Amino acid sequence: MPTPPYNLLIATGQSPQVVTETVFELNRAEELQPAAVHVVTTRVGRAYGQAQLLGQPKDDPSRGTAIPGAENRWQAFCEEELERTSSGDGPPVDLSFHVPEAGGEGLGDIREEGDDTRFANLCYELVERLTREDELPLIGSIAGGRKTMSAHLMTAFSVYGRPDDRLTHILLSDPSLEGDHSFFYPEKGSPRYGQLLNLVDIRFPRLRTVLSEELLGSRDLEGILGSLEPHVASARTVETVTLRLGDGQAQVLLEGADETLGTCPLTPKQAATLLAFAEARADQDGPVPGTALTYGDQGDPVGQQREAVRFLCSRDSDPLDPWTDTEALSKDISDLKDALQAVPVASRMLRIEGLSRGPRKYDWPGDDPPLQVTTRYPGEKWPFEHVPDLRQAEQL
């Protein structure tokens, strides 16, 4: 009786060998064959997979140089090892790559908090979709990519994994093959054909049967964290986020349907950082390059915005130094994040995350928060277009 097919979800970096190694050992040791293989990776990892597995000539996005060893190994592997032949133009087994998106292009690497959030959300989305009741058994692999990639894939399996779903890791039994970029799987007839790879099943807590339907309907990290931590107000319960400026202070209030969920005081500089970014984020409608927020004098729009907020918070506060470079901007964003940490729901809603891109970009961790400002600006022109003050809001 033939064994039922499965779907494979595997994290990879610049070593796509783990894909063929995992499928090879599942087939050799257990006679299991995949219906489809899903690779979750970065833009760089996708380029290496497309070149070294599908034979598509690609440049390394991080270096701009051609990726060596481009060859259609996946087609040959399916035909020789799985004994599968194509019925159409594509390979015998569908091989697809999934990359987190940010600002219209795939994430190049995972080095910043914002990169990590996007990769986590993609893992949760894929695992949730592939573990629905009508889907084939899912086998996951944490063999490739950065450790954070494996960590998010494993926690997603803990949340959504069904009784028949598995999580695995593939190891090379021969240390001499470590770092051998020409080795993708043992060839038939080679010495130690069935002894070069070791597939390890990883036990993990299966929470699916004890979690609520509402939580299982969440498909991103923020939704999961909010549902699992009832003592912390979830960002999903926040209806309005109000920044109050005046009386010598700045204060963020997060309101739910019937109660205040959190209150977070900010310094004039922190409030100015928050509103300058919120204006730029609304104007860009996507991640904001750090260079879009730097300026050299108070006549610059960003300088005018920060000065207006400082003046409204406290007329006696010291003038704010311009963000003449992205390092100064990064320091002020970190200072704002530190203040938000004291109120977890404020941190979830308003935390500004960096993305590892060139140029450096910043973004919210999820959807744009419903931010509004209550103040009465004494000047003739409020320097924000997308964040109205109280007087403007009353006229709308």
SULHU-V59464 format. One record per helix or strand of 3 or more residues. SS is the DSSP state (alpha for helix, beta for strand). FROM is the first residue (numbers start at 0). TO is the last residue. If there is no record, write none. Layout:
BEGIN
SS & FROM & TO
SS & FROM & TO
END
This chain:
BEGIN
beta & 5 & 10
alpha & 16 & 29
beta & 33 & 40
alpha & 42 & 51
alpha & 72 & 79
beta & 93 & 98
alpha & 112 & 129
beta & 137 & 140
alpha & 146 & 159
beta & 165 & 171
alpha & 174 & 176
beta & 196 & 200
alpha & 207 & 209
alpha & 212 & 215
alpha & 220 & 227
alpha & 234 & 236
beta & 239 & 245
beta & 248 & 254
beta & 259 & 265
alpha & 267 & 283
alpha & 289 & 291
alpha & 300 & 312
alpha & 325 & 339
alpha & 343 & 349
beta & 351 & 354
beta & 360 & 363
beta & 370 & 373
alpha & 389 & 394
END
